[in-house]
Amino acid sequence: SSVVTQPPSVSVPPGQTARITCGGDNIANKAVHWYQQKSGQAPVLVVYDDSARPPGIPERFSGSDSGNTATLTIIRVEAGDEAAYYCQVWDNDADHVVFGGGTKLTVL
Amino acid sequence: QVQLQESGPGLVKPSETLSLTCTVSGGSISNDHWSWIRQAPGKGLEWIGYIYYNGITNYNPSLKSRVSISVDTSKNQISLRLNSVTAADTAVYYCARLLAVTSPDWAFDIWGQGTMVTVSS
């Protein structure tokens, strides 16, 4: 069964670049999806299939992966980006969804 | 624009059955696949299960013995039933749509606002 791990928190000053990681065995061989969840709100899909952005998601958000780590990168971080971010993969062997534990992004 | 709205009792007694409904507006339920996801207070996201438009279901192994997801095409609704609930089932419950282009490694592109369910006597 797949397990994906995220750091509990990341902090960056406004205008800087935030990198949120998602670790798992050979995660580069899986499709990784990323969600943003602001306090009290439902999650929003910000990146799917490793690096694709849904309509309406700013180009400041991008995804990449290599080896055992997938990364969500947010450039020119704004106060409004403060949220929890979750990665998600599909465990094809077990045919079920796996979410990472989430990373709280704080904009200093 | 497809929108989802969860509804159901906000309070369920221990050992009873939790029943929720997700109403789909702006599109036909028969065109897509659907899922339920929950989030305990202060915790992360937990996938409950999915149902394909043709009725095929799959559930989180940790909940499989207690959960059932179904669709009512006449009402454009997806239903969730979770029986023998305990306090550990207290959570916000979300319904979500599976994003077709990500098949079979599904992502969830449209979410309802969620409904809070508390299990308590």
Contacts between the chains, C-beta under 8 A, distances in Angstrom:
chain1	res1	chain2	res2	distance
A	30	B	105	6.7
A	31	B	102	6.4
A	31	B	105	3.7
A	31	B	107	7.7
A	33	B	102	7.1
A	33	B	107	3.9
A	33	B	108	7.7
A	35	B	45	7.6
A	35	B	108	7.7
A	41	B	113	7.9
A	42	B	94	6.0
A	42	B	111	4.2
A	42	B	112	6.6
A	42	B	113	5.5
A	42	B	114	5.4
A	43	B	45	6.8
A	43	B	94	7.6
A	43	B	108	7.6
A	43	B	111	5.8
A	44	B	111	7.4
A	45	B	99	7.2
A	45	B	107	5.9
A	45	B	108	6.4
A	45	B	109	5.0
A	48	B	99	6.3
A	48	B	101	7.9
A	48	B	102	5.5
A	48	B	107	4.2
A	48	B	109	7.4
A	49	B	101	7.7
A	49	B	102	5.8
A	49	B	105	7.4
A	49	B	107	7.4
A	54	B	109	6.1
A	86	B	44	6.6
A	86	B	45	5.6
A	88	B	45	7.8
A	88	B	107	6.9
A	88	B	108	7.8
A	89	B	105	7.1
A	90	B	104	6.9
A	90	B	105	4.2
A	90	B	106	5.9
A	92	B	104	7.1
A	92	B	105	7.3
A	94	B	61	7.2
A	95	B	58	5.7
A	96	B	47	6.6
A	96	B	58	6.7
A	96	B	59	7.9
A	96	B	60	6.0
A	96	B	61	6.7
A	97	B	35	7.6
A	97	B	47	3.7
A	97	B	50	7.9
A	97	B	60	7.7
A	97	B	106	7.3
A	98	B	47	7.7
A	99	B	44	6.0
A	99	B	45	4.5
A	99	B	46	7.0
A	99	B	47	6.6
A	100	B	44	7.5
A	101	B	44	5.0
A	102	B	44	4.6
A	102	B	45	7.4
